[in-house]
Amino acid sequence: MTHEPVSQNTQAFSVIDDGMNFHTRKWVKPEDLNANGTLFGGALLRWIDEEAAIYAILQMGNHRAVTKMMSEINFVASAVQGDMIEMGLKATHFGRTSMTMRAEVRNMITRNIILTIDKIVFVSLDEHGQPFEHGFNDITYNRDRLPTRS
């Protein structure tokens, strides 16, 4: 086994030590490509927003979690048809009615980082669409906050 230096755009793949605590994988299919034959940024952002929403719902215990904002989105590399990508999210801050997370997307084939987003904010809403205090200030690794409908 050789130990070559790792480029700053390449991520060593370990679920245990990468700091992310929520992973989803996607397979890049023809319908996900842009005119250049690479992964369409809009498709990737849709996937990230959906996964971030699920993560926020689980962390805040409320199925009415909506995207408030995303900071600068840094596209570093891309993917082509047949590549597999992995999305990671990590909660970085809990507010009274919101939570903040960061995201990283990696190409599992090339091991390049595709995209990073330093700040994604979700807000917990009540049944009237108003900010709602969720009452949490730490990350859960279980499904104990999964909301149910009566």
Protein Blocks (a to p, Z undefined) as FASTA:
>chain_A
ZZddddfkbccddfklnopacdcdddddfklpcfkopacfklmmmmmmmmmmmmmmmmno
pabbcdfbdcddddfbdcdehiacddddddfbdcfkbccdddddddfklopafbdcfbdc
dddddfkopacdehiabdcfbfklmccdZZ
